[in-house]
Amino acid sequence: MNVRIEPSWHTQLAAEFDKPYFAALTAFVRSEYTAGTCYPPGKLIFNAFNLCPFDKVKAVIIGQDPYHEPGQAHGLCFSVNDGVRFPPSLVNIFSEISSDLGKPVPQSGSLVRWAEQGVLLLNATLTVRAHQAGSHQRRGWEEFTDAAIRALSAGREHIVFILWGSYAQSKAQLIDASKHLILRSVHPSPLSAHRGFFGNRHFSKCNKYLQDNGIEPIDW
């Protein structure tokens, strides 16, 4: 992959780039993008890292897999490009923000503005084959993104890790809860949102924790 990652993240994850799994992952991803349509566009594979340098991270939201239909994925979990119809989980996220913080639902589903404020919108798997959810899982991406979570846990303090759904919650074992805040609930998917996502107040809880630790809150 001739894809650049932001310098501070390159430093933090340098050891990963030299491991055999990453060489195999690189070969696999390159072959997939050559053979057919994959998402996000190649230059946006590391978009979550590139918009949110290591030392700027205030909160982490963990997703599982990029969107796999045209025009949606741009390297940030739950986010879609301007002008793209909101996926159901994103509708529910904006609904909870509105309920929690009294903010109106935005016109755009792009969460770039969150990333630029320090929210790392990290999918565990960073690429996907068009129309085939989960098609790039278990190829090495999870090892790479777990390393990023571990680096943040070890190298930083007072980050809010927001874990929605059982898959994201499985990442809690990578996080030092004595140094960081871990917020857990069910996933915002329509299948589960009414079982505890709505009313979780994660956005106000995140901001209170940040403010209590002298950190500028997120304008969600």
Kinemage of the C-alpha trace (Angstrom):
@kinemage 1
@onewidth
@group {chain A} dominant
@subgroup {mainchain}
@vectorlist {calphas} color= white
{ca met a 1} P 0.000 0.000 0.000
{ca asn a 2} L 1.532 3.280 -1.053
{ca val a 3} L -0.782 5.015 1.378
{ca arg a 4} L 0.590 7.491 3.858
{ca ile a 5} L -0.349 7.603 7.517
{ca glu a 6} L -0.001 10.755 9.632
{ca pro a 7} L 3.554 11.097 11.051
{ca ser a 8} L 2.737 10.815 14.758
{ca trp a 9} L 0.791 7.624 14.107
{ca his a 10} L 3.576 6.313 11.899
{ca thr a 11} L 5.920 6.728 14.851
{ca gln a 12} L 3.549 5.041 17.290
{ca leu a 13} L 2.822 2.110 14.983
{ca ala a 14} L 6.258 1.764 13.367
{ca ala a 15} L 6.782 -1.722 14.778
{ca glu a 16} L 3.567 -2.956 13.136
{ca phe a 17} L 4.692 -1.994 9.646
{ca asp a 18} L 7.677 -4.338 9.949
{ca lys a 19} L 5.724 -7.404 11.084
{ca pro a 20} L 4.949 -10.311 8.742
{ca tyr a 21} L 1.186 -9.937 9.162
{ca phe a 22} L 1.328 -6.372 7.831
{ca ala a 23} L 3.261 -7.433 4.746
{ca ala a 24} L 0.613 -10.091 4.085
{ca leu a 25} L -2.173 -7.583 4.739
{ca thr a 26} L -0.607 -5.089 2.349
{ca ala a 27} L -0.377 -7.682 -0.405
{ca phe a 28} L -3.974 -8.760 0.156
{ca val a 29} L -5.389 -5.227 0.143
{ca arg a 30} L -3.388 -4.251 -2.930
{ca ser a 31} L -4.671 -7.311 -4.806
{ca glu a 32} L -8.261 -6.607 -3.773
{ca tyr a 33} L -8.146 -2.984 -4.919
{ca thr a 34} L -6.558 -4.088 -8.195
{ca ala a 35} L -9.093 -6.855 -8.840
{ca gly a 36} L -12.286 -4.902 -8.193
{ca thr a 37} L -14.030 -2.112 -6.303
{ca cys a 38} L -13.204 -1.715 -2.626
{ca tyr a 39} L -13.997 0.950 -0.057
{ca pro a 40} L -12.967 3.449 1.096
{ca pro a 41} L -10.936 4.928 -1.778
{ca gly a 42} L -7.306 3.936 -1.333
{ca lys a 43} L -6.093 7.379 -0.318
{ca leu a 44} L -8.639 7.408 2.541
{ca ile a 45} L -7.789 4.042 4.123
{ca phe a 46} L -5.972 5.794 6.989
{ca asn a 47} L -8.292 8.823 7.078
{ca ala a 48} L -9.227 8.314 10.740
{ca phe a 49} L -5.550 8.563 11.711
{ca asn a 50} L -4.695 11.340 9.277
{ca leu a 51} L -7.445 13.654 10.556
{ca cys a 52} L -6.704 12.947 14.213
{ca pro a 53} L -3.007 12.870 15.203
{ca phe a 54} L -1.990 10.708 18.161
{ca asp a 55} L -1.439 13.595 20.575
{ca lys a 56} L -4.760 15.231 19.649
{ca val a 57} L -7.032 12.267 20.417
{ca lys a 58} L -9.675 13.051 23.054
{ca ala a 59} L -12.190 10.300 22.352
{ca val a 60} L -12.287 7.047 20.396
{ca ile a 61} L -15.398 5.545 18.790
{ca ile a 62} L -14.866 1.993 17.568
{ca gly a 63} L -16.725 0.540 14.605
{ca gln a 64} L -16.326 -2.834 12.958
{ca asp a 65} L -16.266 -2.518 9.163
{ca pro a 66} L -16.477 0.249 6.524
{ca tyr a 67} L -19.719 0.833 4.659
{ca his a 68} L -19.690 -1.272 1.503
{ca glu a 69} L -21.996 0.591 -0.890
{ca pro a 70} L -20.965 3.352 -3.349
{ca gly a 71} L -20.160 6.815 -2.030
{ca gln a 72} L -20.548 6.022 1.655
{ca ala a 73} L -17.209 5.053 3.213
{ca his a 74} L -14.474 7.648 3.592
{ca gly a 75} L -12.350 6.128 6.317
{ca leu a 76} L -14.266 7.220 9.431
{ca cys a 77} L -16.547 4.812 11.274
{ca phe a 78} L -20.277 5.652 11.157
{ca ser a 79} L -19.553 8.659 8.891
{ca val a 80} L -20.686 9.157 5.290
{ca asn a 81} L -19.738 11.720 2.680
{ca asp a 82} L -21.686 14.950 2.271
{ca gly a 83} L -24.904 14.415 0.347
{ca val a 84} L -25.170 10.699 1.145
{ca arg a 85} L -28.323 9.444 2.849
{ca phe a 86} L -27.741 8.772 6.546
{ca pro a 87} L -27.399 5.053 7.366
{ca pro a 88} L -29.778 3.894 10.121
{ca ser a 89} L -27.132 3.734 12.858
{ca leu a 90} L -26.051 7.300 12.115
{ca val a 91} L -29.682 8.446 12.265
{ca asn a 92} L -29.858 6.968 15.760
{ca ile a 93} L -26.542 8.538 16.799
{ca phe a 94} L -27.771 11.981 15.789
{ca ser a 95} L -31.090 11.313 17.548
{ca glu a 96} L -29.283 10.506 20.800
{ca ile a 97} L -27.123 13.639 20.487
{ca ser a 98} L -30.262 15.690 19.985
{ca ser a 99} L -31.883 14.134 23.049
{ca asp a 100} L -28.746 14.306 25.188
{ca leu a 101} L -27.445 17.744 24.256
{ca gly a 102} L -30.422 19.473 22.615
{ca lys a 103} L -28.570 19.908 19.331
{ca pro a 104} L -30.418 19.821 15.997
{ca val a 105} L -29.757 16.969 13.585
{ca pro a 106} L -27.106 18.163 11.099
{ca gln a 107} L -27.624 18.369 7.350
{ca ser a 108} L -24.555 16.267 6.578
{ca gly a 109} L -23.594 12.789 7.746
{ca ser a 110} L -19.899 13.596 7.491
{ca leu a 111} L -18.165 13.332 10.869
{ca val a 112} L -14.950 14.981 9.678
{ca arg a 113} L -15.703 17.850 12.069
{ca trp a 114} L -15.579 15.391 14.988
{ca ala a 115} L -12.299 13.901 13.781
{ca glu a 116} L -10.747 17.342 13.484
{ca gln a 117} L -11.674 18.008 17.140
{ca gly a 118} L -9.945 14.867 18.365
{ca val a 119} L -12.439 12.025 17.925
{ca leu a 120} L -10.701 8.973 16.466
{ca leu a 121} L -13.425 7.270 14.402
{ca leu a 122} L -11.760 3.888 14.128
{ca asn a 123} L -13.114 0.874 12.296
{ca ala a 124} L -11.449 -2.350 13.421
{ca thr a 125} L -11.189 -3.358 9.750
{ca leu a 126} L -10.165 -0.487 7.483
{ca thr a 127} L -11.197 -1.815 4.055
{ca val a 128} L -14.010 -3.839 2.467
{ca arg a 129} L -14.966 -5.300 -0.912
{ca ala a 130} L -17.933 -3.561 -2.570
{ca his a 131} L -21.304 -5.039 -1.565
{ca gln a 132} L -19.667 -7.656 0.693
{ca ala a 133} L -19.784 -6.752 4.374
{ca gly a 134} L -16.940 -8.222 6.399
{ca ser a 135} L -15.009 -9.339 3.320
{ca his a 136} L -11.675 -7.983 4.610
{ca gln a 137} L -12.047 -9.125 8.202
{ca arg a 138} L -9.462 -11.474 9.761
{ca arg a 139} L -6.773 -10.477 7.261
{ca gly a 140} L -4.655 -8.454 9.691
{ca trp a 141} L -6.464 -5.158 10.064
{ca glu a 142} L -7.740 -6.070 13.522
{ca glu a 143} L -4.184 -6.668 14.750
{ca phe a 144} L -3.160 -3.265 13.412
{ca thr a 145} L -6.083 -1.341 14.894
{ca asp a 146} L -5.730 -3.170 18.227
{ca ala a 147} L -2.135 -1.904 18.285
{ca ala a 148} L -3.431 1.646 17.803
{ca ile a 149} L -5.818 1.247 20.742
{ca arg a 150} L -3.040 -0.161 22.922
{ca ala a 151} L -0.734 2.719 21.953
{ca leu a 152} L -3.344 5.276 22.996
{ca ser a 153} L -4.054 3.458 26.246
{ca ala a 154} L -0.379 3.254 27.170
{ca gly a 155} L 0.875 6.568 25.826
{ca arg a 156} L -1.919 8.966 26.697
{ca glu a 157} L -4.231 9.824 29.619
{ca his a 158} L -7.869 10.852 29.974
{ca ile a 159} L -9.182 9.583 26.647
{ca val a 160} L -12.848 8.567 26.421
{ca phe a 161} L -13.305 5.193 24.713
{ca ile a 162} L -16.866 4.803 23.430
{ca leu a 163} L -17.761 1.157 22.852
{ca trp a 164} L -21.134 0.433 21.239
{ca gly a 165} L -22.132 -3.195 20.800
{ca ser a 166} L -20.494 -6.446 21.837
{ca tyr a 167} L -17.757 -6.305 19.217
{ca ala a 168} L -16.552 -2.841 20.263
{ca gln a 169} L -16.877 -3.802 23.928
{ca ser a 170} L -14.485 -6.690 23.344
{ca lys a 171} L -11.782 -4.043 22.866
{ca ala a 172} L -12.099 -2.912 26.495
{ca gln a 173} L -9.433 -5.463 27.441
{ca leu a 174} L -6.905 -3.364 25.500
{ca ile a 175} L -7.612 -0.214 27.546
{ca asp a 176} L -6.257 0.797 30.961
{ca ala a 177} L -9.438 1.850 32.768
{ca ser a 178} L -7.401 3.496 35.537
{ca lys a 179} L -6.177 6.149 33.075
{ca his a 180} L -9.138 6.492 30.731
{ca leu a 181} L -12.949 6.508 30.703
{ca ile a 182} L -14.700 3.579 29.026
{ca leu a 183} L -18.343 4.093 28.036
{ca arg a 184} L -20.312 1.005 26.992
{ca ser a 185} L -23.784 0.424 25.566
{ca val a 186} L -25.586 -1.588 22.918
{ca his a 187} L -25.010 -0.665 19.281
{ca pro a 188} L -26.948 2.223 17.653
{ca ser a 189} L -28.278 -0.179 15.014
{ca pro a 190} L -32.104 -0.225 14.707
{ca leu a 191} L -31.916 -3.840 15.916
{ca ser a 192} L -30.612 -2.818 19.323
{ca ala a 193} L -30.847 0.965 19.808
{ca his a 194} L -34.052 0.753 21.858
{ca arg a 195} L -32.388 -1.681 24.272
{ca gly a 196} L -30.040 0.877 25.789
{ca phe a 197} L -28.406 3.052 23.166
{ca phe a 198} L -31.124 5.682 23.382
{ca gly a 199} L -30.674 7.412 26.704
{ca asn a 200} L -27.068 6.314 27.257
{ca arg a 201} L -26.022 9.991 27.291
{ca his a 202} L -22.522 9.083 26.150
{ca phe a 203} L -21.974 12.450 24.498
{ca ser a 204} L -22.615 14.531 27.618
{ca lys a 205} L -20.744 11.998 29.775
{ca cys a 206} L -17.758 12.228 27.451
{ca asn a 207} L -17.733 16.005 27.602
{ca lys a 208} L -18.080 16.099 31.389
{ca tyr a 209} L -15.089 13.759 31.774
{ca leu a 210} L -13.004 15.846 29.388
{ca gln a 211} L -13.919 19.095 31.160
{ca asp a 212} L -13.249 17.543 34.581
{ca asn a 213} L -9.735 16.786 33.337
{ca gly a 214} L -9.118 20.239 31.871
{ca ile a 215} L -9.703 19.211 28.259
{ca glu a 216} L -11.805 21.133 25.762
{ca pro a 217} L -15.098 19.277 25.197
{ca ile a 218} L -16.284 18.041 21.805
{ca asp a 219} L -18.831 20.042 19.824
{ca trp a 220} L -20.916 17.039 18.848
